[in-house]
Amino acid sequence: VSGALIASLFPFTILSGSVYELKSFVICVLGGLGSPAGAILGGLILGLLENILTLKIPVDYMPFIEFTILVIILLIKPSGLLGRR
């Protein structure tokens, strides 16, 4: 019910959640897909990195930086930081 009420005040599109989708996917891959502790570690790392980088880089570039981090982690360690392999 609350979702329907808030939707009338703040219109959304099909792409409204894409920023949060990218963040959560990067967090999962960064920490390791099979590890809950890895997800916590990935969230901490990404959160700290975002807060530190916003001092020097505009916030509009954060999705690009997150995607770059995703690609680098997949190239260096495909199973994530705390992955099972």
C-alpha positions as CSV (number, residue, x, y, z in Angstrom):
1,V,0.0,0.0,0.0
2,S,2.8,2.4,0.9
3,G,4.5,1.9,-2.4
4,A,1.3,2.8,-4.3
5,L,0.9,5.9,-2.2
6,I,4.5,7.1,-2.6
7,A,4.3,6.5,-6.4
8,S,1.6,9.1,-6.7
9,L,3.9,11.7,-5.1
10,F,7.2,10.7,-6.7
11,P,6.7,9.4,-10.3
12,F,9.1,6.7,-11.3
13,T,10.1,5.1,-14.5
14,I,11.3,1.6,-15.4
15,L,14.9,2.8,-14.9
16,S,14.4,4.3,-11.5
17,G,16.1,1.4,-9.6
18,S,19.0,0.9,-12.0
19,V,21.5,2.8,-9.8
20,Y,20.6,0.5,-6.9
21,E,20.7,-2.6,-9.1
22,L,24.3,-1.8,-10.2
23,K,25.4,-1.0,-6.7
24,S,24.0,-4.3,-5.3
25,F,25.5,-6.3,-8.2
26,V,28.9,-4.7,-7.7
27,I,28.7,-5.4,-4.0
28,C,27.9,-9.1,-4.5
29,V,30.6,-9.6,-7.1
30,L,33.2,-7.7,-5.1
31,G,32.6,-9.8,-2.0
32,G,31.9,-13.1,-3.6
33,L,28.6,-14.5,-4.8
34,G,28.4,-17.4,-2.3
35,S,29.5,-15.6,0.8
36,P,27.3,-13.5,3.1
37,A,30.4,-12.1,4.9
38,G,31.7,-11.2,1.4
39,A,28.6,-9.2,0.7
40,I,29.1,-7.2,3.9
41,L,32.8,-6.7,3.1
42,G,31.9,-5.7,-0.5
43,G,29.3,-3.2,0.8
44,L,31.8,-1.7,3.2
45,I,34.5,-1.4,0.6
46,L,32.2,0.1,-2.0
47,G,30.6,2.5,0.5
48,L,33.9,3.8,1.8
49,L,35.3,4.1,-1.7
50,E,32.3,6.1,-2.9
51,N,32.5,8.4,0.0
52,I,36.3,9.0,-0.4
53,L,36.0,9.4,-4.2
54,T,33.2,12.0,-4.0
55,L,35.7,14.4,-2.5
56,K,37.5,14.6,-5.8
57,I,35.2,13.2,-8.5
58,P,31.6,14.4,-9.2
59,V,28.8,12.1,-8.1
60,D,27.6,11.8,-11.7
61,Y,30.6,9.6,-12.5
62,M,29.9,7.1,-9.7
63,P,28.0,4.5,-11.8
64,F,30.9,4.5,-14.3
65,I,33.4,4.1,-11.5
66,E,31.3,1.3,-10.0
67,F,31.2,-0.5,-13.3
68,T,34.9,-0.1,-13.7
69,I,35.5,-1.6,-10.3
70,L,33.2,-4.5,-11.3
71,V,35.3,-5.2,-14.5
72,I,38.6,-4.9,-12.6
73,I,37.5,-7.3,-9.9
74,L,36.2,-9.8,-12.5
75,L,39.5,-9.7,-14.4
76,I,41.7,-10.0,-11.3
77,K,39.7,-12.3,-9.1
78,P,36.5,-13.7,-10.7
79,S,35.3,-15.4,-7.6
80,G,35.3,-12.2,-5.5
81,L,37.3,-11.3,-2.4
82,L,35.8,-14.0,-0.3
83,G,34.7,-16.3,-3.1
84,R,34.7,-20.1,-2.7
85,R,37.2,-20.9,-5.4
